[in-house]
Structures are given as C-alpha cells and as structure tokens.
Amino acid sequence: GDQFEPIMRAMKANTDLIGGKHPAKTQMKTIVMSKDPDAISAYIQGLDGQAKEQFAYKVIDNEPDTDVLIKLSSDDDQYVRGVVASSDSTPPEILMKLSNDEFERVRDFVAENPSTPPEVLMKLSNDHQSGNDQSEFIVIPVAKNPSTPPEALLKLSKDESILVRRGVAENPSTPPEVLIRLASDKEEYIRTSVAQNRLSPPEALLKLSNDKERYTRARIASNPSAPPEALAKLSSDSFDRVRVGVAKNPSTPPEVLVKLSSDEFPYVRRLVSKNPTYKKHIKQKSNLQERQAILEEDFKTMKLTKAKIKQIIREELRGLV
C-alpha cells in the first residue's frame, strides 16, 4: 500500500550503509575462514534445519583441519554428519566411525565416498543380508564404488538384488573374471551394464555381441573397448541403433567403416563421415592414390635402370614407414 515506497527507501539506505554486506553473512564467513573447531561447532548449534547443512558444506569447501571434521562428525544433526561423510577430505578413521551411524543417510554417504578405505567398504558389504530391502540401499553404492576391494565385488556379484549386481557390472574396478560371468547374467540390465563398461574384457564384449537383446548389443557397439571382431559383426546388425554405435565408435576398423559408408540408413552414413578413424583412412587413401598417379606419370617418361628401380623401392618403403 502507501508504505511500500518508504519501506523500500529505508531498506536501500541500510544496504548502502553496510556496503551491501549483510552482518550475519559476514560473521558466518569469518567463522568458516577461522577453521576454529569450537567456534564452528558453537555457531552451527544456533542454526536450524537446512541452514545447518548449508553451513556445513561451506566449512567443508574451505578445506578444514581434522579437528573441525571430528567436531562435525559428532554433531547431533544427521545432515551435518552426512556432509562430513560425503567429503573426500574426511580422514579414514572418521569415515570408519560414520559407517556405524544410526542413520542410513550417513552410512550411504560413506558407502558412496571414493575416499572410504577398502576395509570399511568391506565391512559395509558384510552388513548386507541378501534379499534384505533395508540394507540393500546401503550396499548398492558399495557395489558401484571404485575403491571397493575385489573380494567384496566378487561376493556382491552373486547377490539376489538386480541393483546390487548392476552396480558391480558398472564398476571400473570389478575383476575381469567377474565381468565375464556377469555377461551371462539372466537379467538384461546386468548384461547391458557389462556391455557399456569400458574396462570389460574383450572376451565378455565378444560374447555379448551375440546377445539376444538389441539394446545390449547397441551398448557394445558404442563401447571404445569393443574388440574389432565384435564391431565387424555388429556392423551387419538388423537394429539400426547398433549400426549407429559402430559408425561413431573411434575403435571401429577402417574396412568396417567403409562398408557402413554405404548403409541404407542416412544417419549411419553421416556418422561414418564424421568418424576420425574414417577421416584418417580416407586421407591416407587419397595420398596414396595421388602418389600412385605421380609414379604412373613418371614411369611413362623415365628410363628404368636398376639404380632407378632401387631408388623407387627405397622411396616407397620410406613412405610406408
């Protein structure tokens, strides 16, 4: 109403007076920068709800000392402890402590953290009872964590839960022999995850190139680690999305790309033309044809002697090298 303009003028005047900086924000920044565990702990106790979590993130972003992390890891608020559990700078001993937290959210952050020690991840995987929905959501991030030890991944690869086995299939640290076995899993989602894992062994990817599910084959076609023989086979696949994957894959052999350059599907042909492997092949072929044309012209006018023939052979060998 009538008070709007006077109120706005007063707010602007106060903002100008403090230089546009809110005193509370200035105080918060000072406390964060101090890295004083007692001051930070006391300040956070005066906050409510989401403000606590937001402040904890600001503290973590400022790379606090271990004493600060110890204080925050004992905070009454589970969201504050969750922030500490998610930080890759949190020391192993604190992560070990938080792995026993009563709240699932905190333990879940520990399970996701790539800085979590292998022995802690092993413990979390052992806490899981196969078929127990409540513990399943803790062990899924363990299955996906690249720091999880091989023996834990081996055990989890046999879990009843599809989501747990899928996490193992996606994990870049999963041993090759486990991925080979998961390539025969009865669930399509598991086999597809193996197919798109860039560290899957050639044996697993070659096997999956014959998979009955077309989307699994499409994942292999796009995988740069796919062996040449798998890509050659998939280049004749009836499902166009499989051929699309082969056409854009930088690992596809030149002769396969040449074949796909005449594909019935225009998008496949377009992707082939943009493939760096195909471009390099065409350039080399063009240079070779140009050189052959020059040689043919020279042959017409030159008198071939034994010395000249040796010179030509040397030049050709040098060009090949």
C-alpha positions as CSV (number, residue, x, y, z in Angstrom):
1,G,0.0,0.0,0.0
2,D,1.1,3.5,0.9
3,Q,4.0,2.3,3.0
4,F,5.7,0.4,0.1
5,E,7.9,3.2,-1.2
6,P,9.1,4.4,2.3
7,I,10.0,0.9,3.2
8,M,12.0,0.3,0.0
9,R,13.8,3.6,0.5
10,A,14.7,2.6,4.1
11,M,16.0,-0.8,3.0
12,K,18.1,0.7,0.3
13,A,19.6,3.2,2.7
14,N,20.5,0.5,5.2
15,T,22.0,-1.6,2.4
16,D,24.1,1.3,1.3
17,L,25.2,2.0,4.9
18,I,26.6,-1.5,5.4
19,G,28.2,-1.6,1.9
20,G,25.8,-4.2,0.6
21,K,27.1,-6.9,3.1
22,H,24.7,-8.5,5.5
23,P,26.3,-8.6,9.0
24,A,25.1,-12.2,9.5
25,K,26.8,-13.4,6.3
26,T,30.0,-11.5,7.2
27,Q,30.0,-13.2,10.6
28,M,29.4,-16.6,9.1
29,K,32.2,-16.2,6.5
30,T,34.6,-15.1,9.3
31,I,33.8,-18.2,11.4
32,V,34.2,-20.5,8.4
33,M,37.6,-19.0,7.5
34,S,38.8,-19.2,11.1
35,K,38.9,-23.0,10.9
36,D,38.3,-22.9,14.7
37,P,36.5,-26.2,15.7
38,D,34.9,-24.7,18.8
39,A,33.7,-21.5,17.1
40,I,32.3,-23.5,14.1
41,S,30.6,-26.0,16.4
42,A,29.1,-23.3,18.6
43,Y,27.8,-21.4,15.5
44,I,26.2,-24.4,13.9
45,Q,24.3,-25.2,17.1
46,G,22.5,-21.8,16.7
47,L,21.2,-22.8,13.2
48,D,18.1,-24.7,12.3
49,G,17.2,-27.2,9.6
50,Q,18.6,-26.8,6.2
51,A,20.8,-23.9,7.3
52,K,22.9,-26.3,9.3
53,E,23.6,-28.5,6.3
54,Q,24.4,-25.5,4.1
55,F,26.8,-24.1,6.6
56,A,28.5,-27.5,6.9
57,Y,29.1,-27.6,3.2
58,K,30.7,-24.1,3.4
59,V,33.0,-25.4,6.1
60,I,34.0,-28.4,4.1
61,D,34.6,-26.3,0.9
62,N,37.1,-24.3,3.0
63,E,39.3,-27.5,3.5
64,P,39.0,-27.6,7.3
65,D,41.5,-29.2,9.6
66,T,40.9,-32.7,11.0
67,D,39.8,-31.2,14.4
68,V,36.9,-29.5,12.7
69,L,35.8,-32.6,10.9
70,I,35.9,-34.6,14.2
71,K,33.7,-32.0,15.8
72,L,31.2,-32.0,12.9
73,S,31.2,-35.8,12.7
74,S,29.7,-35.8,16.2
75,D,27.1,-33.2,15.6
76,D,23.5,-34.1,16.6
77,D,22.2,-33.3,13.2
78,Q,22.3,-36.3,10.7
79,Y,22.6,-33.9,7.8
80,V,25.7,-32.3,9.1
81,R,27.3,-35.7,9.7
82,G,26.2,-36.7,6.2
83,V,28.1,-33.7,4.8
84,V,31.3,-34.9,6.6
85,A,30.7,-38.5,5.3
86,S,30.5,-37.3,1.7
87,S,33.7,-35.3,1.7
88,D,36.7,-36.8,0.0
89,S,39.0,-35.0,2.5
90,T,37.5,-36.8,5.5
91,P,40.1,-39.0,7.2
92,P,39.7,-42.8,7.2
93,E,39.2,-43.0,11.0
94,I,36.2,-40.6,10.8
95,L,34.7,-42.5,7.9
96,M,35.0,-45.7,9.8
97,K,33.2,-44.1,12.7
98,L,30.4,-42.7,10.5
99,S,30.0,-46.1,8.8
100,N,28.3,-47.2,12.1
101,D,26.0,-44.2,12.2
102,E,22.4,-45.0,13.2
103,F,21.0,-43.1,10.2
104,E,21.0,-44.8,6.8
105,R,21.6,-41.5,5.0
106,V,25.0,-41.0,6.7
107,R,26.1,-44.6,6.1
108,D,25.0,-44.2,2.5
109,F,27.3,-41.2,2.0
110,V,30.2,-43.3,3.5
111,A,29.4,-46.1,1.0
112,E,29.5,-43.6,-1.9
113,N,32.7,-41.8,-0.9
114,P,35.6,-42.9,-3.1
115,S,38.0,-42.0,-0.2
116,T,36.4,-44.6,2.1
117,P,39.0,-47.2,2.9
118,P,38.6,-50.7,1.4
119,E,38.2,-52.3,4.8
120,V,35.3,-50.0,5.6
121,L,33.6,-50.8,2.3
122,M,34.2,-54.5,3.0
123,K,32.5,-54.1,6.4
124,L,29.5,-52.4,4.8
125,S,29.2,-55.1,2.2
126,N,29.2,-57.7,5.0
127,D,26.5,-55.9,6.9
128,H,24.2,-56.6,3.9
129,Q,21.9,-59.6,4.0
130,S,20.9,-60.7,0.5
131,G,17.2,-60.1,0.0
132,N,17.0,-57.5,2.8
133,D,15.5,-54.4,1.2
134,Q,16.5,-52.2,4.1
135,S,20.3,-53.0,3.8
136,E,20.1,-53.2,0.0
137,F,20.3,-49.4,-0.4
138,I,23.4,-49.2,1.6
139,V,25.3,-51.8,-0.4
140,I,24.3,-50.5,-3.8
141,P,26.8,-47.6,-3.6
142,V,29.4,-50.1,-2.2
143,A,28.9,-52.1,-5.4
144,K,29.5,-49.0,-7.5
145,N,32.4,-47.6,-5.5
146,P,35.7,-48.0,-7.4
147,S,37.5,-48.3,-4.0
148,T,35.6,-51.4,-3.1
149,P,38.0,-54.4,-2.8
150,P,37.8,-57.2,-5.4
151,E,36.7,-59.8,-2.8
152,A,33.7,-57.7,-1.9
153,L,32.8,-57.2,-5.5
154,L,33.0,-60.9,-6.1
155,K,30.6,-61.6,-3.3
156,L,28.2,-58.8,-4.3
157,S,28.2,-60.0,-7.9
158,K,26.2,-63.1,-6.7
159,D,23.7,-61.0,-4.7
160,E,20.0,-61.6,-5.3
161,S,19.4,-57.9,-5.9
162,I,19.5,-56.8,-9.5
163,L,20.5,-53.3,-8.5
164,V,23.5,-54.6,-6.5
165,R,24.7,-56.8,-9.3
166,R,24.2,-54.0,-11.7
167,G,26.4,-51.8,-9.6
168,V,29.2,-54.4,-9.7
169,A,28.8,-54.7,-13.5
170,E,29.2,-50.9,-13.9
171,N,32.2,-50.7,-11.5
172,P,35.5,-50.0,-13.3
173,S,37.3,-51.9,-10.5
174,T,35.4,-55.2,-11.0
175,P,37.8,-58.0,-11.8
176,P,37.7,-59.3,-15.4
177,E,36.6,-62.8,-14.4
178,V,33.6,-61.4,-12.6
179,L,32.6,-59.3,-15.6
180,I,32.8,-62.4,-17.8
181,R,30.5,-64.2,-15.5
182,L,28.0,-61.3,-15.3
183,A,28.0,-61.2,-19.1
184,S,25.9,-64.4,-18.8
185,D,23.5,-63.0,-16.1
186,K,19.8,-63.8,-16.7
187,E,18.9,-60.1,-16.3
188,E,19.2,-57.8,-19.4
189,Y,20.1,-54.8,-17.2
190,I,23.2,-56.6,-15.8
191,R,24.4,-57.7,-19.3
192,T,23.9,-54.2,-20.6
193,S,25.9,-52.7,-17.8
194,V,28.8,-55.1,-18.6
195,A,28.4,-54.1,-22.3
196,Q,29.0,-50.4,-21.6
197,N,31.7,-50.9,-19.0
198,R,34.9,-49.6,-20.8
199,L,37.0,-51.9,-18.7
200,S,35.1,-55.1,-19.6
201,P,37.5,-57.7,-21.1
202,P,37.3,-58.4,-24.8
203,E,36.0,-61.9,-24.1
204,A,32.9,-60.6,-22.3
205,L,32.2,-58.0,-25.0
206,L,32.6,-60.5,-27.8
207,K,30.2,-62.9,-26.1
208,L,27.7,-60.1,-25.6
209,S,27.8,-59.1,-29.3
210,N,25.6,-62.2,-29.8
211,D,23.2,-61.2,-27.1
212,K,19.5,-61.7,-27.9
213,E,18.7,-58.2,-26.5
214,R,19.3,-55.5,-29.1
215,Y,19.9,-52.7,-26.6
216,T,22.7,-54.8,-25.1
217,R,24.3,-55.1,-28.5
218,A,23.9,-51.4,-29.0
219,R,25.8,-50.6,-25.8
220,I,28.7,-52.8,-27.1
221,A,28.7,-51.1,-30.4
222,S,29.3,-47.7,-28.7
223,N,32.0,-49.1,-26.3
224,P,35.5,-47.9,-27.4
225,S,36.9,-51.1,-25.8
226,A,34.9,-53.4,-28.0
227,P,37.2,-55.8,-30.0
228,P,37.4,-55.4,-33.8
229,E,35.7,-58.7,-34.5
230,A,32.7,-57.7,-32.3
231,L,32.4,-54.4,-34.2
232,A,32.6,-56.1,-37.5
233,K,29.9,-58.5,-36.6
234,L,27.6,-55.7,-35.2
235,S,28.1,-53.6,-38.4
236,S,25.6,-56.0,-40.0
237,D,23.1,-55.9,-37.2
238,S,19.4,-55.5,-38.3
239,F,18.8,-53.0,-35.5
240,D,19.8,-49.6,-36.8
241,R,20.9,-48.2,-33.4
242,V,23.5,-50.9,-33.2
243,R,25.0,-49.8,-36.6
244,V,24.8,-46.2,-35.4
245,G,27.0,-47.2,-32.4
246,V,29.5,-48.9,-34.7
247,A,29.5,-46.0,-37.1
248,K,30.5,-43.4,-34.4
249,N,32.9,-45.7,-32.4
250,P,36.5,-44.5,-32.8
251,S,37.7,-48.1,-32.4
252,T,35.8,-49.4,-35.5
253,P,38.3,-50.8,-38.1
254,P,38.5,-48.7,-41.3
255,E,37.3,-51.5,-43.6
256,V,34.1,-51.8,-41.4
257,L,33.5,-48.0,-41.7
258,V,33.9,-48.2,-45.4
259,K,31.2,-50.8,-45.6
260,L,28.9,-48.7,-43.4
261,S,29.5,-45.6,-45.6
262,S,27.0,-47.3,-47.9
263,D,24.5,-48.1,-45.2
264,E,20.8,-47.8,-46.1
265,F,20.2,-45.6,-43.1
266,P,21.3,-41.9,-43.8
267,Y,22.2,-41.2,-40.2
268,V,24.7,-44.1,-40.1
269,R,26.4,-42.8,-43.3
270,R,26.6,-39.3,-41.8
271,L,28.2,-40.6,-38.6
272,V,30.7,-42.6,-40.6
273,S,31.7,-39.4,-42.4
274,K,32.4,-37.7,-39.1
275,N,34.3,-40.7,-37.5
276,P,38.0,-39.7,-37.0
277,T,39.2,-43.2,-38.0
278,Y,37.3,-43.0,-41.2
279,K,38.6,-39.5,-42.0
280,K,42.2,-40.6,-41.4
281,H,41.7,-43.7,-43.6
282,I,40.2,-41.6,-46.5
283,K,43.1,-39.1,-46.2
284,Q,45.7,-41.9,-46.3
285,K,43.9,-43.5,-49.3
286,S,43.8,-40.1,-51.1
287,N,47.5,-39.5,-50.5
288,L,48.3,-43.0,-51.7
289,Q,46.2,-42.6,-54.9
290,E,47.9,-39.2,-55.6
291,R,51.3,-40.7,-55.2
292,Q,50.5,-43.6,-57.5
293,A,49.2,-41.2,-60.1
294,I,52.5,-39.3,-60.0
295,L,54.5,-42.5,-60.2
296,E,52.5,-43.7,-63.2
297,E,53.2,-40.4,-65.0
298,D,56.9,-40.7,-64.2
299,F,57.0,-44.2,-65.5
300,K,55.8,-43.0,-68.9
301,T,58.8,-40.7,-69.3
302,M,61.6,-42.3,-67.3
303,K,64.1,-44.8,-68.5
304,L,64.1,-47.6,-65.9
305,T,67.5,-48.7,-64.8
306,K,68.5,-50.9,-62.0
307,A,69.6,-47.9,-59.9
308,K,66.3,-46.1,-60.6
309,I,64.2,-49.1,-59.6
310,K,66.2,-49.3,-56.3
311,Q,65.5,-45.6,-55.7
312,I,61.8,-46.1,-56.3
313,I,61.7,-49.0,-53.9
314,R,63.5,-47.0,-51.2
315,E,61.1,-44.1,-51.6
316,E,58.1,-46.4,-51.4
317,L,59.4,-48.1,-48.2
318,R,60.2,-44.7,-46.6
319,G,56.7,-43.6,-47.4
320,L,55.1,-46.7,-45.8
321,V,57.3,-46.3,-42.7
